[in-house]
């Protein structure tokens, strides 16, 4: 037993193994994911070397300031769940920065494969859950992901990753198509309508960025065909009949949030402020958040916190844009832009990124920027070195 523990401890000293563990934990029960986030983040912060790695990037000061700000506002308004979210947000980003400092091209490729192949057991488990609950009218699957929207968002990310891998590899790509099919079946049983919109947006972004014009035409054809099928046989997607109810519910939440935004326009009350407001006001629709990124940001963080969040995101995507502009054959930037765009579209009607499993997956993928970042730095240093040699020759 001691020998096994020693081998496990030795294996976990390898940054790549820790990154694999983080990716795998995304698809396990959310309690396991939460424990993994806590243990990994605390371990990174407790070690001088890994802590320096995590805080070595330009712009990370903004996320530290933002975290402190949201902690202070949550404490002031006794928003305990918001306080926990602030700590969780900080821990997840610490892990993301650690990944950014240590991820390699080979490790990132394996991590994406982990995501793709996770669709198979998830689909099997979803089918089993569906069969076990076949006597429940309108049942939608969520497995161990707390609710079906979080579950389907993860599956949508898997389909997008499969599309990215299929268009990036020169070798056999059938396995990615198979994994995508498994993910789509599970998504259908999860019955989250907007997850399919997220998938379509993500696939289109991948194809546009990679200039796959024939595949773009094929994707549009599939979209039109799917719309025709839905129009002809609406019962094929039972929750489609609930779209009016869902839309009215969203509008109600947004309208109810507006007075509270005005109440704390500058400061907000910390993460998930709407949940606290709903708990204090029985007449308000009870839900965790406002299902819209812009409204949620202003409500929870106020103008000041929203500006801090935008500055943090700006610093990240500024570097990402630089890598994409200067590295033609980028290893992660295209996927990051694709996932970010698809998630941004989804945040117009839901905030599935505000969860440990989805949040960690997106953060891990954002950490892939480190691959292209180091490649760019090597090229810049090489150019500087050549320029120095040229100057010395001229002097001679």
Buried (B, 14 or more C-beta within 10 A) or exposed (E): EEEEEEEEEEEEEEBBBBBBBBBBBBBBBBEBBBBBBBEBBEBBBEEEEBBEBBBEBEBBEBBBBBBEBBBBBBBEBEBEBBBBBBBBBBBBBBBBBBBBBBBBBEBBBBBBBBBBBBBBEBBEBBBEBBEEEEEEEEBBBBBBBBBBBBBBBBBBBBBBBBBBBBBBEEEEBEBBEBBBBBBBBBBBBBBBBBBBBBBBBBBBBBBBBBEBEEBBEEBEEEEEEBEEEEEEEEEEBEBEEEEEEBEEBBEEBBEBBEEBBEEBEEBBBBBBBBBBBBEEEEEBBEBBBBBBBEBBBBBBBBBBBBBBBEBBBEBBBEBBEBBBEEBEEBBBBBBBBBBBBBBEBBBBBBBBBBBBBBBBBBBBBBBBBBBBBBBBEEEEEEEEEEEEEEEEEEEE
